Amino acid sequence: MDIKEIKKISKKELKMRLTEKRSKLRKFKFDVESRHLKNVRAIRKVKKDIARISTILNKAKKIK
């Protein structure tokens, strides 16, 4: 996800995507431990998406 795309999404949708990404990250971590995950870089991408979404949500809080 790109920052420009994230800024266009509503807060409610961002919160839903944030929970989805966090659950996806949790699943990836379990898959790495059990050696089922082949693409370890996917974890990095999900972490960055979580950080981007969190940043946009926090900026929206500070503006209010």
C-alpha beads as a LAMMPS data file, in Angstrom:
LAMMPS data file: protein, C-alpha beads

64 atoms
63 bonds

1 atom types
1 bond types

-500.0 500.0 xlo xhi
-500.0 500.0 ylo yhi
-500.0 500.0 zlo zhi

Masses

1 110.0

Atoms # bond

1 1 1 0.000 0.000 0.000
2 1 1 1.149 3.488 -0.805
3 1 1 0.697 6.540 1.437
4 1 1 -1.411 8.243 -1.234
5 1 1 -3.790 5.277 -1.293
6 1 1 -4.014 5.151 2.494
7 1 1 -4.882 8.854 2.783
8 1 1 -7.903 8.364 0.518
9 1 1 -9.404 5.648 2.723
10 1 1 -11.851 6.463 5.523
11 1 1 -10.853 6.084 9.181
12 1 1 -13.257 3.204 9.720
13 1 1 -11.796 1.298 6.778
14 1 1 -8.249 2.048 7.975
15 1 1 -9.019 0.591 11.395
16 1 1 -10.400 -2.549 9.773
17 1 1 -7.337 -2.903 7.560
18 1 1 -5.070 -2.354 10.545
19 1 1 -6.644 -5.249 12.431
20 1 1 -6.437 -7.408 9.303
21 1 1 -2.749 -6.615 8.840
22 1 1 -1.995 -7.325 12.490
23 1 1 -3.698 -10.706 12.319
24 1 1 -1.864 -11.444 9.073
25 1 1 1.447 -10.565 10.758
26 1 1 0.629 -12.867 13.663
27 1 1 -0.118 -15.700 11.223
28 1 1 3.140 -15.062 9.356
29 1 1 5.143 -15.227 12.573
30 1 1 3.632 -18.606 13.417
31 1 1 4.293 -19.824 9.881
32 1 1 7.948 -18.787 10.128
33 1 1 8.362 -20.676 13.382
34 1 1 6.800 -23.798 11.908
35 1 1 8.805 -23.361 8.664
36 1 1 5.694 -23.063 6.460
37 1 1 6.409 -19.551 5.199
38 1 1 8.690 -19.432 2.172
39 1 1 8.659 -15.665 1.556
40 1 1 9.988 -14.069 4.735
41 1 1 10.006 -10.630 3.104
42 1 1 6.210 -10.637 3.291
43 1 1 6.570 -9.971 7.019
44 1 1 8.538 -6.791 6.291
45 1 1 5.875 -5.568 3.873
46 1 1 3.063 -6.172 6.348
47 1 1 4.991 -4.398 9.119
48 1 1 5.513 -1.367 6.905
49 1 1 1.832 -1.301 5.981
50 1 1 0.918 -1.409 9.672
51 1 1 3.278 1.487 10.368
52 1 1 1.877 3.559 7.506
53 1 1 -1.721 3.009 8.558
54 1 1 -0.919 3.757 12.193
55 1 1 0.854 6.965 11.205
56 1 1 -2.127 8.226 9.209
57 1 1 -4.541 7.384 12.034
58 1 1 -2.357 9.144 14.604
59 1 1 -2.066 12.242 12.421
60 1 1 -5.859 12.332 12.105
61 1 1 -6.172 12.198 15.913
62 1 1 -3.772 15.096 16.390
63 1 1 -5.583 17.273 13.872
64 1 1 -8.824 17.041 15.804

Bonds

1 1 1 2
2 1 2 3
3 1 3 4
4 1 4 5
5 1 5 6
6 1 6 7
7 1 7 8
8 1 8 9
9 1 9 10
10 1 10 11
11 1 11 12
12 1 12 13
13 1 13 14
14 1 14 15
15 1 15 16
16 1 16 17
17 1 17 18
18 1 18 19
19 1 19 20
20 1 20 21
21 1 21 22
22 1 22 23
23 1 23 24
24 1 24 25
25 1 25 26
26 1 26 27
27 1 27 28
28 1 28 29
29 1 29 30
30 1 30 31
31 1 31 32
32 1 32 33
33 1 33 34
34 1 34 35
35 1 35 36
36 1 36 37
37 1 37 38
38 1 38 39
39 1 39 40
40 1 40 41
41 1 41 42
42 1 42 43
43 1 43 44
44 1 44 45
45 1 45 46
46 1 46 47
47 1 47 48
48 1 48 49
49 1 49 50
50 1 50 51
51 1 51 52
52 1 52 53
53 1 53 54
54 1 54 55
55 1 55 56
56 1 56 57
57 1 57 58
58 1 58 59
59 1 59 60
60 1 60 61
61 1 61 62
62 1 62 63
63 1 63 64
